[in-house]
Amino acid sequence: MLQSPEQKYSPNTAPTNAYTPVKPANSPVEQATIGRSLVIKGDVSGSESLFIDGRVEGTINFPDNRVTVGRNGVVAANITANEVVIMGKVQGNVECADRLDVRSEGVLAGDVITHRISIEEGAILKGGVEVRNPEKKDQKNQAQAPSKHEAPKAAAAAAGTAQSNEV
């Protein structure tokens, strides 16, 4: 018997349809942009992410969002944000609630306080770095409030050392 050259459908073979589902546009990512030709002097703050490809001098305050300094960005300001990505040049202190990411083209001259940090090979960082653990923050608050039982022990220990020094 002759067989047709067409393939027969079998339930075990996957269909050759290359359908890609469309991503729903629930909420577009809101991001403000400071373009290459813009120069801003003063305080910059907001409640959406910020992309800087121009020049900013002053302070940048986006405590709940991301601040990205693009490859052409030049910032002479202290930055406070949830997350900071540096691909350009920043001169000033950076404080991140979550993460600092300095890419290979990035330059940062200033002190850093963050919970997580990533510095790619080729990036330049000049300044102090303090990496804080968010879990230890709660433990530190508990440790600063001594219980009633610890105070007499500390006083007795201090009295004991004072007596041993006098002898």
Protein Blocks (a to p, Z undefined) as FASTA:
>chain_A
ZZdfbdcddfkbccfbfcdcddddfbacddddddfklccedjdddjbdcddfbdcedddd
dfkbccdddfklccddddddfbdcdfbdcedddddfkbccddfkbccedddddfbdcdde
hiacedddddddfklmmmmmmmmmccfklmmmmmmmmmmmmmmmmZZ
